[in-house]
């Protein structure tokens, strides 16, 4: 009976995740343990990231805070979800993690309670995020990207065919209307992420960069009447 209930709960969770249309359909717990609706962030450009305090990528906190300070007033929010699933590199309580991050990197962006991002206990938010943007591979021309690829391929030869989060500091860029635009691996260059954020928070720049113009021509000559009409 207990197993049947668990299966039913997992099935219900799967249906809810499948029916979610945007990030605003999810609720999470903040660093005080209080439930927060992500609908509170409607109209914001979001960068969602799973973090760790004992990781080789932990200094990215400094770069993330710099992005936050640069684009916060233009509508950027960074949502930080500590996760201990990768090398147990996010030990301690959320309060200890928050104290570490504020003391060492003076982070100002929202930090939420620790969660799982993979496996049976993965938070529904991350199940949805992974369904929106799967793993696109590491940049093998980058030394860190090649190192990550080699490490993970030794554990699982088919790791790159799965949408799971691969490591700490994976990031998802979400548009102002709650749709996932891009996924970044921890080895992706922060400069590229900054350029994408700049385009999203700046509507004029975004319009210029995404504008398309389609022109079609035929061999048919313009009639004398059309020419006179234009004149």
C-alpha positions as CSV (number, residue, x, y, z in Angstrom):
1,X,0.0,0.0,0.0
2,X,2.8,2.4,0.9
3,X,4.6,1.7,-2.4
4,X,1.4,2.3,-4.3
5,X,1.0,5.7,-2.6
6,X,4.5,6.7,-3.5
7,X,4.0,5.7,-7.1
8,X,0.8,7.7,-7.2
9,X,2.5,10.8,-5.7
10,X,5.3,10.5,-8.2
11,X,2.7,10.2,-11.0
12,X,0.8,13.3,-9.8
13,X,4.1,15.2,-9.6
14,X,4.9,14.3,-13.1
15,X,1.5,15.5,-14.3
16,X,2.0,18.8,-12.5
17,X,5.4,19.3,-14.0
18,X,4.2,18.5,-17.5
19,X,1.3,20.9,-17.2
20,X,3.5,23.8,-15.9
21,X,3.7,26.5,-18.5
22,X,6.1,28.9,-16.9
23,X,8.4,29.2,-13.9
24,X,5.7,31.1,-12.1
25,X,3.7,27.9,-11.6
26,X,6.2,26.7,-8.9
27,X,6.7,27.4,-5.2
28,X,10.0,27.2,-3.3
29,X,11.2,27.7,0.3
30,X,13.4,30.7,1.1
31,X,16.4,30.7,3.4
32,X,14.0,31.2,6.4
33,X,12.0,28.1,5.4
34,X,9.0,30.1,4.3
35,X,7.1,29.2,1.1
36,X,7.5,31.6,-1.8
37,X,5.7,31.7,-5.1
38,X,7.9,32.3,-8.1
39,X,5.0,34.3,-9.5
40,X,6.4,37.1,-7.2
41,X,9.1,37.5,-9.9
42,X,6.8,38.0,-12.8
43,X,8.2,40.6,-15.2
44,X,11.8,40.0,-14.1
45,X,14.6,38.4,-16.1
46,X,15.8,35.5,-14.0
47,X,19.1,33.6,-13.7
48,X,18.4,30.4,-11.7
49,X,21.6,28.6,-10.4
50,X,22.4,25.6,-8.2
51,X,25.4,26.5,-6.0
52,X,27.9,25.0,-3.5
53,X,30.3,26.6,-1.1
54,X,33.1,24.1,-1.3
55,X,33.4,23.8,-5.0
56,X,36.1,24.8,-7.5
57,X,33.5,27.0,-9.1
58,X,32.5,28.7,-5.8
59,X,34.3,31.9,-6.8
60,X,31.6,32.4,-9.4
61,X,29.6,33.8,-6.5
62,X,31.7,37.0,-7.0
63,X,30.9,37.1,-10.7
64,X,27.2,36.5,-10.0
65,X,27.0,39.3,-7.5
66,X,28.7,41.6,-10.0
67,X,26.1,40.7,-12.6
68,X,23.4,41.3,-10.0
69,X,24.7,44.8,-9.1
70,X,25.0,45.7,-12.8
71,X,21.6,44.6,-13.9
72,X,19.4,44.6,-10.8
73,X,17.9,48.0,-11.5
74,X,17.1,46.9,-15.0
75,X,15.0,43.9,-13.9
76,X,17.5,41.0,-13.2
77,X,17.0,38.6,-10.3
78,X,19.4,35.8,-9.5
79,X,17.8,32.9,-7.7
80,X,20.3,30.8,-5.8
81,X,19.5,27.2,-4.8
82,X,22.3,25.5,-2.8
83,X,22.6,21.8,-3.6
84,X,24.7,19.1,-1.9
85,X,24.4,16.5,-4.6
86,X,27.8,17.1,-6.3
87,X,30.7,15.9,-4.3
88,X,28.9,16.9,-1.1
89,X,30.3,20.4,-1.7
90,X,27.4,22.3,-0.1
91,X,27.5,21.0,3.5
92,X,25.9,22.7,6.5
93,X,22.5,24.3,7.0
94,X,21.1,27.0,4.7
95,X,21.8,29.5,7.5
96,X,25.5,28.5,7.6
97,X,25.6,28.6,3.8
98,X,24.0,32.1,3.7
99,X,26.5,33.3,6.3
100,X,29.4,32.0,4.3
101,X,28.2,33.6,1.1
102,X,27.5,37.0,2.6
103,X,30.8,37.1,4.6
104,X,32.9,36.0,1.6
105,X,31.1,37.4,-1.4
106,X,28.7,39.9,0.0
107,X,25.8,38.4,-2.1
108,X,22.6,40.5,-2.2
109,X,20.5,38.3,-4.5
110,X,17.9,35.9,-3.0
111,X,19.1,32.6,-1.6
112,X,16.7,29.7,-1.1
113,X,16.6,26.5,0.9
114,X,18.8,23.6,0.0
115,X,17.3,21.3,-2.6
116,X,18.0,18.2,-4.8
117,X,18.2,19.0,-8.5
118,X,18.5,15.4,-9.7
119,X,17.0,12.0,-8.8
120,X,13.7,10.9,-7.1
121,X,13.8,13.8,-4.7
122,X,14.6,16.5,-7.2
123,X,12.6,19.7,-6.7
124,X,9.7,20.0,-9.2
125,X,11.2,23.3,-10.3
126,X,14.3,21.6,-11.5
127,X,12.5,18.7,-13.1
128,X,10.7,21.4,-15.2
129,X,13.8,23.4,-15.9
130,X,15.7,20.3,-17.2
131,X,12.7,19.4,-19.4
132,X,12.8,22.9,-21.0
133,X,16.5,22.9,-21.7
134,X,18.6,19.7,-21.7
135,X,22.3,19.3,-21.5
136,X,24.0,20.9,-24.5
137,X,27.5,19.7,-23.8
138,X,30.7,21.2,-22.5
139,X,33.0,23.3,-24.6
140,X,35.8,20.9,-25.3
141,X,38.0,23.7,-26.5
142,X,38.0,25.0,-23.0
143,X,40.4,23.3,-20.5
144,X,37.8,23.2,-17.7
145,X,35.1,21.9,-20.1
146,X,37.4,19.1,-21.3
147,X,38.2,18.2,-17.6
148,X,34.5,18.0,-16.7
149,X,33.7,15.9,-19.8
150,X,36.4,13.5,-19.0
151,X,35.5,13.2,-15.3
152,X,31.8,12.6,-16.0
153,X,32.3,10.3,-18.9
154,X,34.4,8.0,-16.7
155,X,31.4,7.7,-14.4
156,X,28.8,7.3,-17.2
157,X,29.7,7.0,-20.9
158,X,26.3,8.3,-21.8
159,X,26.1,11.2,-19.4
160,X,25.8,13.7,-22.2
161,X,22.6,12.1,-23.5
162,X,20.8,12.9,-20.2
163,X,19.2,16.2,-19.2
164,X,20.4,15.9,-15.6
165,X,22.3,18.8,-14.0
166,X,25.9,17.8,-14.3
167,X,27.5,19.9,-11.6
168,X,27.4,23.0,-9.3
169,X,26.7,26.4,-10.9
170,X,24.6,25.2,-13.8
171,X,22.5,28.2,-14.8
172,X,19.1,28.8,-16.5
173,X,18.2,32.1,-18.1
174,X,14.5,32.9,-17.9
175,X,12.7,35.6,-19.8
176,X,10.3,38.2,-18.4
177,X,7.3,36.0,-19.4
178,X,8.6,33.0,-17.5
179,X,10.0,30.9,-20.4
180,X,13.5,29.3,-20.2
181,X,15.7,30.8,-22.8
182,X,19.1,29.2,-22.3
183,X,21.0,26.8,-20.1
184,X,24.6,27.4,-19.2
185,X,27.1,24.8,-17.8
186,X,29.5,25.8,-15.0
187,X,32.3,26.1,-17.5
188,X,30.5,28.5,-19.8
189,X,32.1,32.0,-19.9
190,X,30.4,34.6,-17.7
191,X,31.0,37.2,-20.4
192,X,28.6,35.3,-22.7
193,X,26.0,35.0,-20.0
194,X,26.3,38.8,-19.3
195,X,25.8,39.5,-23.0
196,X,22.6,37.4,-23.0
197,X,21.3,39.1,-19.8
198,X,22.0,42.5,-21.2
199,X,20.0,41.7,-24.3
200,X,17.1,40.5,-22.2
201,X,16.9,43.4,-19.7
202,X,17.3,45.9,-22.5
203,X,14.1,45.7,-24.7
204,X,15.5,48.0,-27.4
205,X,18.7,46.0,-27.7
206,X,16.7,42.7,-27.6
207,X,14.4,44.0,-30.4
208,X,17.3,45.0,-32.6
209,X,19.1,41.6,-32.0
210,X,16.0,39.5,-32.6
211,X,14.5,41.5,-35.5
212,X,14.1,39.8,-38.8
213,X,13.3,41.2,-42.2
214,X,12.0,39.1,-45.1
215,X,11.8,40.4,-48.6
216,X,10.6,38.6,-51.7
217,X,11.1,39.7,-55.2
218,X,9.7,38.5,-58.5
219,X,10.7,39.1,-62.2
220,X,7.4,40.8,-62.9
221,X,8.0,44.5,-63.8
222,X,6.3,47.2,-61.8
223,X,3.3,48.6,-63.7
224,X,3.2,52.2,-64.9
225,X,0.1,52.8,-62.6
226,X,2.0,51.6,-59.5
227,X,4.9,53.9,-60.3
228,X,2.7,56.9,-60.8
229,X,0.9,56.0,-57.6
230,X,4.1,56.0,-55.6
231,X,5.2,59.3,-57.2
